[in-house]
């Protein structure tokens, strides 16, 4: 564009030979000025092109060369989209990641659609900027700026004091001073945190540039002592945390709300508490637990929907909360308090220390005397060896519940169970003193009925085995043997054994161990069965004759 304009002006001067001398002089001056302006514009363009600057599309790296070493040098990366991050590769190949900066050596700032790397010491050489973004059509450019002043907020008041909030005095005046290159959009936020709790609540927010604010304490804040906590945005990834050492005592007649702990115990390795809670004035229950392994405070929070509502025998309502799984061996400690809109409603309630030791299922041994599911026995033994002192709870699907105490150093404990006809499921819970619970089950089908055996032949009335074949039907699933030798049975229960001529015994055993037997032997013929009867009749007749003769002899002697 500039080149065309210069050429046009030159052509005008060449073709304008009919103009007067003064006019020619004016035109010459105007042309010279235009040429000077065009040359200046061209020089600025060339100078801008020589400045450290780069432009790239998404997915590529930007490179920029710094001619000399500088201090507190800024590298500004600007994108057409605001959602991106930039890693920096130094001239010596060192990779600086945006989320792992060393504040003493560099800063990484984020402002709208710009990301700024600030190097306290920037050596000469080529820098590479790796852009991370999900936008595929975004574009970026990078340039340098002069040294940046470190952004920081200096807190002024209040400091190191206690402030009482009453119905007539419901606010706190705060002031601060900001320095350095803090973004215009940066904000400073004010929190209240009840003493000895981890719950904090945002009560106010202001622009960092304002330098002062009036902090109004919300009406729902209960009476108690609170710490004033401050967080200031400064354009960096990490907020500036300010502790002014200010205690705010709220004294407006709103009584604190605290939970009432009824009991606590470890259930299946979970720290569990039963608490009475008011109907209103809270929306969450929070616990702080100190683990014996790390010594750090673990914070657990539960809403109303996370609590199990129960009733005592007297009809009083209470809640059960399964706070957290206990994983490390040792003594746990903790406390409990209520929250409303993120702020504690009263002081914390300390929980009694809990001793926990992980006892694995392999540390217990349970042996049932009946291995199979089906049986015809009337008693079953279960032998238990525990790895820690435990309570044993034995239940049956029939409604039986029995409790026993087992000591780890007492050796095996044997429990005898009386079995009843039918199918029954037995459950044995081993609950040790550390709250670990393991359940062992045993299903038993008790059957005292002998299996069915229906003979086709030979029957007891048969004198011989018809066709030398023994046949019949048996109950499905039973095992059949003839004189101790297995007999094959069809799916419908039919069996047939050939080559049987003499006496035999069939034995049928079902899955429960019940046995049915059938013994057969050939019947004797008529001659062999009649003579014993004739002998008996002859003996009877002989006895009768003897008796008659003795009586007759006795009467003849009396007559003489």
PESULRA-V742135 format. One record per helix or strand of 2 or more residues. SS is the DSSP state (H for helix, E for strand). FROM is the first residue (numbers start at 0). TO is the last residue. Records with the same first field share a line. If there is no record, write none. Layout:
SS = FROM-TO / FROM-TO
This chain:
H = 1-14 / 20-49 / 207-209 / 303-305 / 360-362 / 407-409 / 465-467 / 525-558
E = 52-56 / 61-65 / 69-78 / 84-88 / 94-95 / 105-110 / 113-121 / 124-131 / 138-144 / 151-156 / 160-164 / 170-178 / 186-193 / 199-206 / 211-215 / 223-231 / 239-249 / 259-266 / 269-275 / 283-289 / 296-302 / 307-310 / 316-324 / 329-339 / 342-343 / 348-355 / 364-367 / 373-374 / 378-384 / 389-395 / 400-405 / 412-417 / 421-431 / 436-445 / 452-456 / 468-473 / 478-481 / 484-486 / 493-497 / 503-508 / 514-519
